[in-house]
Amino acid sequence: MEAFIQGLLTLLQTEFSSFAGLEGLVSLIELMKTDDYAWVLTVAGFGAMMGLFFPVMIFLEMMASALKGSFRWKNFKIQVLIYFTNRVVGKVITLQLGFTLFAFLHQYRFVDTSVTWYWFIYGFMVYDFSHFLQHYMAHRIRLFWCLHSTHHVPPHMNLSVSWAHFYIENFYADIIRLGICALAGLELEIMVMVYIIDSVWGHLIHTSEEILPDGRLGLLSKFLLTPSHHRVHHSRNPNYIDKNFCNLIPVYDRLFGTYQAEIEGEAPIYGVTRDVDTGSLFDVYFGETIEMLNDIKNTSGVGNKVAYLFMPPGWHPDDVVSKKYRTTKKGGPINPPF
């Protein structure tokens, strides 16, 4: 038991160092000692810089909020707790499963590619589509929404929100994203490069209004998915629900009709539409799942029970009058897309 406790404390200490940026700082210092600045272009060098970059950005975001008198620890607390939860669980359940799946499905690819600039563009479009599809399913299939809703609960937008994910969500998301990329023939090097770019931008679009009051980024909003677009995505305003699923370039949002620019005079109201204790890790992590299980328990018929798993959030059988979890512009339940 003593050895187990010591191991757990060591693990938590490691994760705190990683969260605080100390892990990235130490790695950065060690690389700089080599006097060979080619390390900047290596995966290790990039990882070290990113390991330091995001904690510093979050610290600056906190300082900016404090200077403006709007800092509230509750706006960061649950996201930080989720980060530690996911990192500790992630040490036990490794992402090796995802890459094993990629290697297996890559054998059945329908096109051969190579590591060139034009296949990089192809790879980026494929990966962005896989992200769009997985993200759309996370909003429109209730079982997946139970996992994804953790990310949407925070009532304040800031960089720490990018950490707020139910850990199991990563596994089904990787099955979809890596599966599509593998079958589309992406080489692993291309996929990793695209993933890094997508991941970095995916963090930055959560930048708070204290750091970036106008998240439109000028002309860039014509081509990129900006913090303003993602603030719309995280909003529970009727006009903003289920919009902007892309992560970097909103091509597929425009193509499939889910694109929505921020409306002048309609500020985003963050969070989800159900009542939730945003200070409770348990409610943030498991609240939607409990609500779904209660609906399954209280409805009759096997068909209806199964439907609660796969129909959109807010769907109920015709003979059930229940609380609406999410609403359309008219205030009624969201209609199923199939």
N, C-alpha and C positions, 0 to 999 in steps of 0.2 A: 504493500500500500504506500509506503514511504517513497519507494522508487517511482510509483505511478504519479504521485503528487509532485515529485521533483521534476518528472518529465513534463507534466502539464504546465508547471510554472515556467520551465525553460521554453516551451512552445509559446506561451502567452508573452513572455519577454521578447522572443523573436518577432512575434507579430506586432508588438508595440513598437519595436525598433523599425520595422518595415513601415508601419503607419506613420510614425514620426518623421520618416525620411532618413533616419540614421543609417539604415541598411544601404540606401542609395548613396548617401554621402560617403560612407566608408568605401564602397566599391568605386566611386568616382575618384576619391583620393588615391586609391591603389592604382587605378588606371593612369592617372596623371603622373604618378611617380616614374612611369616607364619612359617618359620623354618622347614617346612615339604617339603622336596625335592621330594616327590612323585608327585608333580605338574608337574615335567619334563615329566612324562608319560601321562599326561592328554591332552585333546584336547586344553583346554585353555592355558596350558603351552607351547605346541608346537606352537600354533597360535601366542602367544606373542613373542616367539623366532624368528619365521619366519617374523613377522611384523617388527622386528628390523634388521633381517639378510639382507634382500634384499636392503633396503635403504643404509645400510653400505657398501654392496658390490658394489652398483652403485657409491657411493661416492669414494671408493677406485679405481674403474675403471676410474672415471674422473681424479683422482689424478695421476694415472699411465699414462694416456694419456697426461696430462699436463707436467709431468716430461720428457716424450719422445718428447714433442713439437708437438704432433698431436691432442691435444684437440680442438674441435670445438663445440661450444654450439649448432649449427644447427644439430649436430648428435644426440642430446638428446631432443631438444626443442619440436618437434612435438609429440614424444612419451609421453612426460610428459603432454602435453595438452590433448592428447587422453586419458591418464590415468584419468585425472580430469573429462573429459567429460563422460567417461564410469562409473566412480564411482558416479557422481551426478545423471546420468540417472538411475544407478543401485539402488539408494535409492528410486526411484519412481516405477520402475518395478523390483520386487524382484525375487530372484531365487526360491522362494517358488513354483512358477509355475512348475519348473523342478522336484521338489520333489513330487509335487502333481501328475504329470504324472507318476513318478516312482512308487508311491504307487498304482496307478490305474492299470498300466500294470503288476505289480508284482502279481496281482491276477490271471493272465493268464500265469504264468511261466510254462515252459515245463519240469523243473527239480527242485527239492527241494535241497537246500544246507544248510550248517550250518557254524558257525564261527569256523573253524578249519584251520590248516596250509595248508592242501591239497586243501581245497576249496578256500583258499587265492590264491594259485597258479593258480587254475582254473579261479578265478575271475580276476586275473591280466591279463591272456591271453585273456579273454573275453573283458575286458575294453580296452586293447591295440588294439584288432581287431576293436572295435567300434571307437576308435580314428583314426586308419588307414583309415577305410572306410569313416568317416566324412571328414577327411583331404583330401583324394583322391577326393571326390566329390567337395570339396571347390576349387580344381584346375581344375577339368574337366567339371564342369557345370558352365556356364558363370554367371548366376544369383548369384550363391554362390561365384564365384570368385570376383564379384563386392564387396562383403562384406569382403572377406578374403584378397584381394589385399592390403588393408590398412596395413596389417602386413608385407607385402613384399616390400613396397615402400622405407623404410629407406635405404640410400646408404652406411651406415656404420653399422656394426654389433656390438651391445653392449647389456648389460642386459636390458636397457630400451625398447628395441625392443619388448620384451615379453609383454609389456603393449599396444603395438600398434595394437588394434583390433577394428573393427567396432562393436559397442555394440550389434546390432541385431544379429550378428553372433552367439553369445552365446546361443541364444534361439533355433535356428534350430540345432545347434551342440548338445545341451543338449537333444533335442528330439531324435536325432539319438543315442547318446552315452548312455543316461539313459534308453532309450527305449530298446536297445539291452541288456543292463545289467539286466534290470527288467525282460524281457522275458526269459533270460538265468538263472534266479533264484538267482542272487546274493543277499545276505543279505545286508541291508543298511550299517551295520558296516564294512563289507568287502569292499563294494564299496567306502565308505568314506576313508578308509585306502589306498586303491589303488589310489584313486583320489589325495590324499595328496602327495604320493610318486611321482606320474606321474607329478603333478603340479610343485613340487619343482625341479625335474630334468628338466622339460620343461623350467623353468626359467634359470637354470644354463647352458644349452646348447647354450644360446645366449651370453655367455661370449666373450668379445672382444679379439682381437689379442694382444692388449696392455697388458692385464692381462695374457693371455694364448696364446703365439705365435704359438705353435704347439698344435692344439686342438685334436690330435689323441689319446692322453692318453695311448700311448704304447700298451700293450697287451689287455687293456680294449676295444680297438676298435674292437676286434674280437667278443665281446659279447654284448657291449653296443652301443647305438647310441650316439656318442660323439659330442662335439662342432664342430669338423671338418666335420662330416656328416651333421650337421645342417647348417653349413656355405655353404655347397654344395646346400642344399635345398633352401637357400635364394638367390642363385646366378642366374643371367640371362645368364650365359655362355650357349651356345647351348648344351654342353655335360651334363649340370647340371640341366636343366629345368625339373620340375616334377619328382624329385627324393627324396628318403628318407622321406617318409610320417610318419613313426613311431616316437615315442617320447622317448622311453627308450631302448627297445630291438628290433633290426631291423628284427625280424623273418618274419613278413608279407611282408616287402620290398623285402627280399630275395625270399620269396615264390612266389610273384606276379611280380617279375622282375623290381621293381622300386628302387633297391639298387644301390648306386653309391658312391664309396670311392673317396676322394679328389685325383685328378690326379697330379702327380709330375710335377711341372713346369706350371701348369694351375691354377693360383690364382683365387679365387672366385671374381666375379664382382657383387656386391650387387645391388638390386633394381629390378624394372620391366622394360619391354622393351618399353613401351609407354613413350612419353615425359611427365614428371610430374614435377610440382613445389613442390619440397620436403619441402619447407619452408611455404607452404600454407596448413593450416589445412583443408580448404574446398576442395582443389584439392586432397589431400591425402585421405580424407574421402569419397568424392563423385565423384571423377574424373572418375573412371571406370564405375560407374552407368550412368553418363552423356554420356560417349562414347557409352555404350550399347543402351541407349534410342535414341541416334542419329542414330545408325544403324537400329534400329527398325523403326524409323520414315522414313528413307530414302530408305527402301526396299519395294518391292511390294509383295502382297500375304500374306494372313493370316498365311499360313503354315511357310513361311520364318520368319515372325515376331515372331511367337511362338518359332521357332527353335533357334532364337538368345538368348532366355532365357535359353535353356537347352543344346545346343551344346557347345563344348569346346571353350575357348577363342581363337580367331584367326580364327574361322570358319566363312565363308561367303558363300552365295549361289553361284552357278557356274557362274551366269551372273553378279556377282558383283565384281568389282575390287576396293579394299579398302585397307586402311592401315593395315598391319599385326601387331596385338598386341603382339603376342608371336610366336616364330618360332621354327622349328625343326633344326636338324643339317645342313640340306641342305638349310635352309633359307626360306622354304615355309611354308604355314599355317599348323598348327597341324591337323592331320586327326582325325575325330571323332572316338571314340572307339566303337561306335555302329551304 
